[in-house]
Amino acid sequence: MTDAPTRRLDEGALRALVPRVLAGLVRRGEDFDAAEDALQEALLEALRVWPKHPPDEPGAWLASVATRRLVDARRSEAARHRREEVVHAEPRQPGSTEVGDDTLFLLFCCCHPDLAPASQVALTLRAVGGLTTREIADAFYVPEATMAQRISRAKRALRGQRLDQPGDLAVVLRVLYLVYTAGHAGRVDLAGEAIRLARQLTLATEEPEARGLLALMLLNHARLPARLDSAGRIVTLDRQDRSLWDTREIAEGVRVLQAALAVQRPGRYQIEAAIAALHDDAASAEETDWPQILAWYDDLVALTDDPVRQDPAAVLGRAVAVGHVLGAAAGLRETDRLREVLGERHRWHAVRGHLHELSGDLPAAAMAYADAARRATDITERDHLVRQAARARAAKL
């Protein structure tokens, strides 16, 4: 039997407490920067004390220690010594129903409109995700000092801001999606972290788009084991080993999506999740229900007044669907319409490569893939496109 005073810290549980405690401090009117610094000091104290003397109420312990740090800091500034007597009181423990509210509140704070998108992402991972500055820096391939400066600037930008007003949920969803699409670099799986935060967000709001985003993440993340080969090279969806897909994650994504669509207020994330679900549902690439996918893409591009400029990924995805439903020539005609706006983008050339290959015109496919490779900035994607061009050239011989 394990002796409680010497039990190991559950770092995951400790990390999960961070947004709840920080939200409680900020809700009381504490400055975001000061509250976050005080909580970091409390976490360091927890790492020292808890292994030998674990508290009965970890959240209350952290809040109490952080509160004392804030009081001490205020006492060191004589001009502000009497600012808020209320901080001397022991913070009230939140009930189970408040955990999701605290997460939503803190996400709104981190996604304040005065912050740049990169700062919103970094602050969300730090304050809500509970990641260290080093972990965030490693995930984004930047020096730790650079990321520390980015987070510090974000916290300074929030100084003096009112953080008690309703925020824009659409901004929060966009930030979580940016975290997800940042990928799986370094020691932190940002995609997994985004899914974890999206789960918490759905506890706090009935908005169907929040569930749509969670479903989209789950349905895409389920394919992760098949997305790269043993050498770390991209494997396209039509060539993936579908037996490697996570069927439980797919089933969960479908359930979450169905609950969102039942509200009958479809939005971007729900529609993209529906497209992902149709891909996941196909036992093979040949069995993909392209007519349904095209119908969903029609709904997706209809969401914006100028989809070519505002949502180029959607119009290019629709061109692929058109090619599979109405024939490669029809898909290529769709891309011709997009040439003026998207013709310099590597994805436009990559889509044309796919459609030329679908039509059987391998020389044209090889040329389009090569054009896409020359314009790609991501090394892994560029290497993939170079291999696609080489494969098309070899196949025509």
C-alpha positions as CSV (number, residue, x, y, z in Angstrom):
1,M,0.0,0.0,0.0
2,T,1.4,3.4,-1.0
3,D,2.2,5.8,1.8
4,A,0.2,9.0,1.0
5,P,2.8,11.5,2.3
6,T,5.3,10.1,-0.2
7,R,3.1,9.6,-3.2
8,R,4.2,11.0,-6.6
9,L,2.7,14.2,-8.0
10,D,0.1,13.7,-10.6
11,E,1.4,16.3,-13.0
12,G,-1.6,16.0,-15.3
13,A,-4.0,16.7,-12.4
14,L,-1.8,19.6,-11.3
15,R,-1.9,21.0,-14.9
16,A,-5.7,20.7,-15.0
17,L,-6.0,22.8,-11.9
18,V,-4.1,25.8,-13.4
19,P,-6.9,27.4,-15.5
20,R,-9.5,26.9,-12.8
21,V,-7.4,28.7,-10.1
22,L,-6.1,31.4,-12.5
23,A,-9.7,32.1,-13.6
24,G,-10.8,32.4,-10.0
25,L,-8.0,35.0,-9.3
26,V,-8.8,37.0,-12.5
27,R,-12.6,36.9,-11.8
28,R,-11.8,38.5,-8.4
29,G,-10.3,41.5,-10.2
30,E,-6.6,40.5,-10.1
31,D,-4.4,41.7,-12.8
32,F,-3.9,38.8,-15.3
33,D,-0.1,39.2,-15.4
34,A,0.3,39.4,-11.6
35,A,-2.2,36.5,-11.0
36,E,-0.3,34.3,-13.5
37,D,3.0,35.1,-11.9
38,A,1.6,34.4,-8.4
39,L,0.2,31.1,-9.6
40,Q,3.5,30.0,-11.1
41,E,5.1,30.7,-7.7
42,A,2.4,28.6,-6.0
43,L,3.0,25.7,-8.5
44,L,6.7,25.8,-7.6
45,E,5.8,25.6,-3.9
46,A,3.4,22.7,-4.7
47,L,6.3,20.8,-6.4
48,R,8.3,21.2,-3.2
49,V,5.6,20.6,-0.6
50,W,3.1,18.2,-2.0
51,P,5.2,15.0,-2.4
52,K,5.5,14.9,1.4
53,H,2.4,16.7,2.5
54,P,-0.3,16.4,-0.2
55,P,-3.3,18.7,0.5
56,D,-6.8,17.5,0.7
57,E,-8.0,20.3,-1.6
58,P,-5.3,21.0,-4.2
59,G,-7.2,23.8,-5.9
60,A,-7.9,25.6,-2.7
61,W,-4.3,25.2,-1.6
62,L,-3.0,26.7,-4.9
63,A,-5.4,29.5,-4.7
64,S,-4.5,30.3,-1.1
65,V,-0.8,30.3,-1.8
66,A,-1.2,32.4,-4.9
67,T,-3.4,34.8,-3.0
68,R,-0.7,35.2,-0.3
69,R,1.9,35.9,-3.0
70,L,-0.4,38.6,-4.4
71,V,-0.9,40.1,-1.0
72,D,2.8,40.1,-0.3
73,A,3.5,41.8,-3.6
74,R,0.9,44.5,-2.9
75,R,2.3,45.0,0.6
76,S,5.7,45.7,-1.0
77,E,4.1,48.7,-2.8
78,A,3.1,51.1,-0.1
79,A,0.9,53.2,-2.5
80,R,-1.3,50.1,-3.3
81,H,-1.2,48.5,0.1
82,R,-4.9,49.0,0.8
83,R,-6.2,48.3,-2.7
84,E,-8.3,45.2,-2.1
85,E,-8.9,43.9,1.4
86,V,-11.0,41.1,-0.1
87,V,-7.9,39.2,-1.2
88,H,-7.2,38.3,2.4
89,A,-10.2,36.0,2.4
90,E,-9.8,32.3,1.5
91,P,-11.1,31.8,-2.0
92,R,-14.4,29.9,-2.4
93,Q,-14.1,26.5,-3.9
94,P,-15.8,26.3,-7.3
95,G,-18.5,23.6,-7.7
96,S,-18.2,21.0,-10.4
97,T,-20.4,23.0,-12.8
98,E,-18.1,26.0,-12.6
99,V,-15.0,24.2,-14.0
100,G,-16.2,24.6,-17.6
101,D,-17.3,28.2,-17.0
102,D,-13.8,29.0,-15.6
103,T,-12.2,27.4,-18.7
104,L,-14.4,29.5,-21.0
105,F,-13.7,32.7,-19.1
106,L,-10.0,32.1,-19.2
107,L,-10.0,31.3,-22.9
108,F,-11.9,34.6,-23.5
109,C,-9.2,36.4,-21.6
110,C,-6.4,34.8,-23.6
111,C,-8.2,35.4,-26.9
112,H,-8.7,39.1,-26.2
113,P,-9.1,41.0,-29.5
114,D,-6.2,43.4,-28.6
115,L,-3.8,40.4,-28.9
116,A,-2.3,39.2,-32.1
117,P,-3.2,35.6,-33.1
118,A,0.3,34.3,-32.3
119,S,0.0,35.9,-28.8
120,Q,-3.5,34.5,-28.3
121,V,-2.2,31.0,-29.1
122,A,0.8,31.3,-26.8
123,L,-1.1,32.7,-23.9
124,T,-3.8,30.1,-24.2
125,L,-1.3,27.3,-24.1
126,R,0.4,28.9,-21.1
127,A,-2.6,29.9,-19.0
128,V,-5.3,27.4,-20.0
129,G,-3.1,24.5,-21.2
130,G,-0.7,24.8,-18.3
131,L,2.3,24.3,-20.6
132,T,5.7,25.8,-19.7
133,T,7.2,28.5,-21.8
134,R,9.9,26.0,-22.8
135,E,7.3,23.5,-24.0
136,I,5.5,26.1,-26.0
137,A,8.7,27.4,-27.6
138,D,9.8,23.8,-28.5
139,A,6.5,23.1,-30.1
140,F,6.8,26.2,-32.4
141,Y,10.5,25.8,-33.1
142,V,11.4,29.2,-31.5
143,P,13.9,30.0,-28.7
144,E,12.5,29.9,-25.2
145,A,13.5,33.6,-24.7
146,T,11.5,34.6,-27.8
147,M,8.4,32.8,-26.6
148,A,8.9,34.3,-23.1
149,Q,8.9,37.8,-24.6
150,R,5.8,37.0,-26.7
151,I,3.9,35.8,-23.6
152,S,5.1,38.8,-21.5
153,R,4.0,41.2,-24.2
154,A,0.6,39.5,-24.3
155,K,0.1,39.8,-20.6
156,R,1.2,43.4,-20.6
157,A,-1.4,44.1,-23.3
158,L,-4.1,42.8,-21.0
159,R,-3.0,45.1,-18.1
160,G,-5.8,47.4,-17.3
161,Q,-8.2,45.7,-19.6
162,R,-11.7,44.8,-18.3
163,L,-11.9,41.0,-18.4
164,D,-15.4,40.6,-17.1
165,Q,-17.2,41.2,-20.3
166,P,-18.6,38.5,-22.7
167,G,-16.0,37.5,-25.3
168,D,-16.2,36.3,-28.9
169,L,-16.6,32.6,-29.0
170,A,-15.7,32.6,-32.7
171,V,-12.2,34.0,-31.8
172,V,-11.7,31.3,-29.1
173,L,-12.6,28.6,-31.6
174,R,-10.2,30.0,-34.2
175,V,-7.4,30.1,-31.6
176,L,-8.0,26.5,-30.7
177,Y,-8.0,25.5,-34.3
178,L,-4.7,27.3,-34.8
179,V,-3.3,25.4,-31.9
180,Y,-4.5,22.1,-33.5
181,T,-3.2,22.9,-36.9
182,A,0.3,23.8,-35.4
183,G,0.7,20.0,-35.4
184,H,2.7,17.6,-33.3
185,A,6.2,19.1,-33.1
186,G,8.6,18.9,-30.2
187,R,7.8,17.4,-26.8
188,V,4.2,18.6,-26.8
189,D,1.4,17.2,-29.0
190,L,-0.4,20.5,-29.8
191,A,-3.2,18.7,-31.6
192,G,-3.8,16.6,-28.5
193,E,-3.7,19.7,-26.3
194,A,-6.2,21.5,-28.6
195,I,-8.6,18.5,-28.3
196,R,-8.3,18.5,-24.5
197,L,-9.1,22.3,-24.4
198,A,-12.0,21.8,-26.8
199,R,-13.4,19.1,-24.6
200,Q,-13.4,21.6,-21.7
201,L,-14.9,24.3,-23.8
202,T,-17.9,22.1,-24.7
203,L,-18.6,21.8,-20.9
204,A,-19.1,25.5,-20.8
205,T,-21.2,26.3,-23.8
206,E,-24.0,24.7,-25.8
207,E,-22.9,26.4,-29.0
208,P,-22.9,23.8,-31.8
209,E,-19.8,25.2,-33.5
210,A,-17.8,24.4,-30.3
211,R,-18.9,20.7,-30.7
212,G,-18.3,21.0,-34.5
213,L,-14.7,22.0,-33.8
214,L,-14.2,19.2,-31.3
215,A,-15.6,16.7,-33.8
216,L,-13.4,18.0,-36.6
217,M,-10.3,17.6,-34.5
218,L,-11.2,14.1,-33.4
219,L,-12.1,12.9,-36.9
220,N,-8.8,14.3,-38.4
221,H,-6.7,13.2,-35.4
222,A,-8.0,9.7,-35.8
223,R,-6.0,9.4,-39.0
224,L,-2.7,10.5,-37.5
225,P,-1.2,7.0,-37.2
226,A,-1.4,6.5,-41.0
227,R,-0.5,10.1,-42.0
228,L,3.3,9.5,-42.2
229,D,5.3,6.5,-43.2
230,S,8.2,4.9,-41.3
231,A,10.5,7.5,-42.8
232,G,8.3,10.4,-41.7
233,R,7.1,11.1,-45.2
234,I,3.5,12.3,-45.9
235,V,1.0,9.6,-47.0
236,T,-2.0,11.0,-48.9
237,L,-5.5,10.1,-47.7
238,D,-6.2,7.8,-50.7
239,R,-3.0,5.8,-50.0
240,Q,-3.3,5.5,-46.2
241,D,-3.6,2.2,-44.4
242,R,-7.1,2.7,-42.9
243,S,-6.6,-0.2,-40.5
244,L,-4.3,2.2,-38.6
245,W,-7.0,4.8,-38.0
246,D,-8.4,5.1,-34.5
247,T,-11.9,3.8,-34.8
248,R,-12.9,4.8,-31.2
249,E,-11.8,8.4,-31.9
250,I,-13.8,8.4,-35.1
251,A,-16.9,7.0,-33.3
252,E,-16.6,9.8,-30.7
253,G,-16.2,12.4,-33.4
254,V,-19.3,11.2,-35.2
255,R,-21.3,11.3,-31.9
256,V,-20.2,14.8,-31.1
257,L,-20.9,15.9,-34.7
258,Q,-24.4,14.4,-34.7
259,A,-25.2,16.3,-31.4
260,A,-24.0,19.5,-33.0
261,L,-26.0,19.1,-36.3
262,A,-29.1,18.2,-34.3
263,V,-29.3,21.9,-33.2
264,Q,-29.8,22.7,-37.0
265,R,-27.4,25.7,-36.9
266,P,-24.6,24.4,-39.1
267,G,-21.4,26.5,-39.3
268,R,-17.9,26.1,-40.7
269,Y,-16.5,23.6,-38.2
270,Q,-19.6,21.4,-38.3
271,I,-19.5,21.3,-42.1
272,E,-15.8,20.6,-42.2
273,A,-16.3,17.8,-39.6
274,A,-19.1,16.3,-41.8
275,I,-16.7,16.2,-44.7
276,A,-14.1,14.5,-42.5
277,A,-16.6,12.0,-41.2
278,L,-17.5,11.0,-44.8
279,H,-13.8,10.3,-45.5
280,D,-13.4,8.4,-42.3
281,D,-16.5,6.3,-43.0
282,A,-15.2,5.0,-46.3
283,A,-13.6,1.6,-46.0
284,S,-11.4,2.5,-49.0
285,A,-10.7,5.5,-51.1
286,E,-12.8,4.1,-53.9
287,E,-15.8,3.9,-51.6
288,T,-15.7,7.6,-50.6
289,D,-19.1,9.2,-50.9
290,W,-18.0,12.1,-53.1
291,P,-21.5,13.3,-54.0
292,Q,-22.2,14.0,-50.3
293,I,-18.8,15.6,-49.9
294,L,-19.5,17.9,-52.8
295,A,-22.9,18.9,-51.3
296,W,-21.2,19.8,-48.0
297,Y,-18.5,21.8,-49.9
298,D,-21.3,23.7,-51.6
299,D,-22.7,24.6,-48.2
300,L,-19.2,25.5,-46.9
301,V,-18.4,28.0,-49.8
302,A,-21.9,29.5,-49.4
303,L,-20.9,30.7,-45.9
304,T,-18.8,33.6,-47.2
305,D,-19.6,36.4,-49.8
306,D,-16.2,35.9,-51.5
307,P,-15.1,32.3,-50.9
308,V,-12.2,32.4,-53.3
309,R,-10.4,35.1,-51.3
310,Q,-11.9,34.5,-47.9
311,D,-11.7,30.6,-47.9
312,P,-9.4,29.4,-50.6
313,A,-9.0,26.0,-48.9
314,A,-12.8,25.4,-49.3
315,V,-13.0,26.3,-53.0
316,L,-9.9,24.1,-53.7
317,G,-11.5,21.2,-51.8
318,R,-14.7,21.7,-53.7
319,A,-12.7,21.5,-57.0
320,V,-11.4,18.1,-56.0
321,A,-14.9,17.0,-55.1
322,V,-16.2,18.2,-58.4
323,G,-13.5,16.2,-60.2
324,H,-14.5,13.0,-58.4
325,V,-18.2,13.5,-59.0
326,L,-18.4,15.2,-62.4
327,G,-15.1,14.1,-63.9
328,A,-11.5,15.4,-63.8
329,A,-12.1,17.9,-66.7
330,A,-14.9,19.6,-64.7
331,G,-12.6,19.8,-61.7
332,L,-9.9,21.4,-63.8
333,R,-12.4,23.9,-65.1
334,E,-13.2,24.9,-61.5
335,T,-9.5,25.5,-60.9
336,D,-9.3,27.6,-64.1
337,R,-11.8,29.9,-62.5
338,L,-9.5,30.3,-59.5
339,R,-6.3,30.9,-61.4
340,E,-6.3,34.7,-61.2
341,V,-6.5,34.7,-57.4
342,L,-4.9,31.4,-56.4
343,G,-2.6,30.7,-59.3
344,E,0.5,31.5,-57.3
345,R,-0.4,29.3,-54.3
346,H,1.2,25.9,-54.1
347,R,-2.0,24.2,-53.2
348,W,-3.7,25.4,-56.4
349,H,-1.0,23.6,-58.4
350,A,-1.2,20.5,-56.1
351,V,-4.9,20.2,-56.7
352,R,-4.4,20.5,-60.5
353,G,-1.8,17.8,-60.2
354,H,-4.3,15.5,-58.5
355,L,-7.0,16.2,-61.0
356,H,-4.6,15.7,-64.0
357,E,-3.6,12.4,-62.4
358,L,-7.3,11.5,-62.0
359,S,-7.8,12.2,-65.7
360,G,-4.8,10.0,-66.6
361,D,-2.7,12.9,-67.9
362,L,0.5,12.0,-66.0
363,P,2.9,14.4,-67.8
364,A,0.6,17.3,-66.9
365,A,0.3,15.9,-63.3
366,A,4.0,15.7,-62.9
367,M,4.4,19.3,-64.1
368,A,1.7,20.6,-61.8
369,Y,3.2,18.7,-58.8
370,A,6.6,20.2,-59.6
371,D,5.2,23.7,-59.8
372,A,3.5,23.1,-56.4
373,A,6.8,21.9,-54.9
374,R,8.7,25.0,-56.1
375,R,6.1,27.2,-54.2
376,A,5.8,25.1,-51.0
377,T,7.4,26.6,-47.9
378,D,7.0,23.6,-45.5
379,I,9.9,21.2,-46.0
380,T,7.9,18.0,-45.4
381,E,5.2,19.1,-47.8
382,R,7.7,20.2,-50.5
383,D,9.5,16.9,-50.3
384,H,6.1,15.1,-50.6
385,L,5.2,17.1,-53.8
386,V,8.7,16.4,-55.3
387,R,8.0,12.7,-54.8
388,Q,4.5,13.1,-56.3
389,A,6.0,14.7,-59.4
390,A,8.7,11.9,-59.6
391,R,6.1,9.2,-59.2
392,A,3.9,10.7,-62.1
393,R,7.0,11.0,-64.3
394,A,8.0,7.4,-63.6
395,A,4.4,6.1,-64.2
396,K,4.2,7.6,-67.7
397,L,7.4,5.8,-68.9
